Amino acid sequence: MIEFRKPSRPVTRVFLHCSASDHRHHDDVAVLRDWHLKRGFEDVGYHFLITFDGRVQTGRALERHPAAQAGHNTGTIAICLSGGQNGQGGAFTPAQFDALRDLCAQINAAYAGKVTFHGHQEVANRACPVFDYRRELGLSAQGYLRAPRPSLSRSRTLGGTRMAAAGLATVSLHEAVALGEVASPVLSIAMQTVPLIAVSLIAVGLAVVVWARMDDHARGLR
């Protein structure tokens, strides 16, 4: 997996494409580069190609705008996945989607979550990239990348709560030990007094309840 390095030019959107070929001998950025050069391009139009086995190959230099979505190249990054022949998405592999999610997560982190992700179909009259990229990436309605929701058993909130409780208990114990070392006589008296006060209050409360019930009974109240 490559390590994404943001270019110096401004980027606000990332576009996803498919190569429209399921042939294994087309599964290389060099092949796409040859296609595009024959069409008069200066280089391959995409910045990245994700092969069937999940490799991320670099294409056009990131410092240059792509030549991938006519009229919408400025300020964008273009990613292409091998596959999608005849508008069908069956040829894409789990390895490709894993690599795509990783690459997009890197791009998103590099731009502090301020870039949006789109399919070529959003700006052109075609089905490209012919897979449900919104679901695969977990995009918001506006195209922002959202972190996947953790399962309940792995919930960071619950885990954090447990850790916080354990931490508080540890801190409290440490503080008690520290207090015992600094002012053990005072702590000893407090530890003996506080339980006695609590027990006394509970006893008084129970006595009041019992007295009230007996008084009601004596007056014929139920």
Buried (B, 14 or more C-beta within 10 A) or exposed (E): EEEBEBBEEEBEBBBBBBBBBBEEEBBBBEBBBEBBEEEEBEBBBBBBBBBBEBBBBEBBEBEEBBBBBEEBBEEBBBBBBBBBBEEBBEBBBEBBBBBBBBBBBBBBEBBEEEBBBBBBBBBBEBBBBBBEBBEBBBBEEEBBBEEEEEEEEEEEEEEEEEEEEEEEEEEEEEEEEEBBEEEEEEBEEEEEEEEEEEEEEEEEEEEEEEEEEEEEEEEEEE
